[in-house]
Amino acid sequence: MELDEETLFMVSQTFKALSDPTRLRILHLLFQGEHSVNEIAEKLSLLQSTVSHQLRFLKNLRLVKFRREGTSLYYTHDDEHVIGLLKQSIEHASHH
């Protein structure tokens, strides 16, 4: 099976997303449940602007999704495949 350019690009972007420690921390938190931007910033000791920037990157790759409640946005993960990769990578790293 040959990979087309669009598939290659999406795979490389997914790995790019997973190569950043801040994005990994955010995804790991969202795997555990839905959180607002403020909750993510507080729990991970990050600036709200940093969280918003990273969530925008993850949302553009369809790795997270959100719902609006009033003026707040609540995020959760949006791709079980990527969460599976994340879990397997964490398990792999924990064995060393």
KAVEN-V995884 format. One record per residue. N is the residue number from 0. PHI is phi in radians with two decimals (* if undefined). OMEGA is omega in radians with two decimals (NA if undefined). NEAR is the number of other ideal C-beta (glycine too) atoms within 12 Angstrom. Layout:
N PHI OMEGA NEAR
N PHI OMEGA NEAR
This chain:
0 * 3.14 4
1 -1.64 3.13 6
2 -1.59 3.08 11
3 -1.43 -3.06 10
4 -1.07 -3.13 10
5 -1.12 3.11 10
6 -1.12 3.10 13
7 -1.02 3.14 13
8 -1.11 -3.11 14
9 -1.12 3.11 21
10 -1.11 -3.13 19
11 -1.13 3.10 16
12 -1.19 3.10 22
13 -1.13 3.10 27
14 -1.16 3.05 20
15 -1.08 3.12 18
16 -1.07 -3.10 33
17 -1.41 -3.12 32
18 -1.54 -3.10 17
19 -1.77 -3.10 21
20 -1.03 3.14 15
21 -1.14 3.12 26
22 -1.14 3.08 36
23 -1.08 3.12 28
24 -1.09 3.13 26
25 -1.13 3.12 38
26 -1.06 3.13 40
27 -1.09 3.10 26
28 -1.13 -3.12 33
29 -1.23 3.04 36
30 -1.09 -3.12 26
31 -1.41 3.11 20
32 2.75 -3.11 15
33 -1.32 -3.14 22
34 -2.53 3.02 31
35 -1.40 3.11 27
36 -1.02 -3.14 33
37 -1.10 3.11 21
38 -1.11 3.13 24
39 -1.07 -3.13 39
40 -1.04 -3.12 25
41 -1.17 -3.08 15
42 -1.17 -3.09 19
43 -1.79 -3.13 27
44 0.94 3.13 13
45 -2.11 3.02 25
46 -1.24 3.12 16
47 -1.04 3.14 20
48 -1.14 3.10 14
49 -1.12 3.14 22
50 -1.08 -3.13 33
51 -1.04 3.12 24
52 -1.07 -3.12 21
53 -1.18 3.10 33
54 -1.12 3.10 39
55 -1.08 3.09 21
56 -1.05 -3.12 25
57 -1.17 3.13 38
58 -1.16 3.13 27
59 -1.08 3.09 19
60 -1.61 -3.12 29
61 1.04 3.08 19
62 -1.66 3.02 37
63 -2.31 3.05 36
64 -2.34 -3.12 20
65 -2.45 2.98 25
66 -2.31 -3.11 15
67 -1.76 3.02 12
68 -2.30 -3.03 11
69 1.15 3.13 8
70 -1.71 -3.10 9
71 -1.75 3.04 17
72 -1.90 3.12 25
73 -2.02 -3.05 22
74 -1.85 3.00 35
75 -2.58 3.13 28
76 -1.24 -3.06 33
77 -2.27 -3.10 24
78 -2.61 -3.13 24
79 -1.08 3.14 14
80 -1.09 -3.12 18
81 -1.21 3.08 30
82 -1.10 3.06 26
83 -1.07 3.08 16
84 -1.06 -3.14 25
85 -1.10 3.13 32
86 -1.07 3.14 21
87 -1.12 3.13 15
88 -1.16 3.11 20
89 -1.13 3.11 19
90 -1.08 3.12 12
91 -1.06 -3.12 11
92 -1.16 -3.12 11
93 -1.28 -3.12 9
94 -1.45 -3.10 8
95 -1.85 NA 7
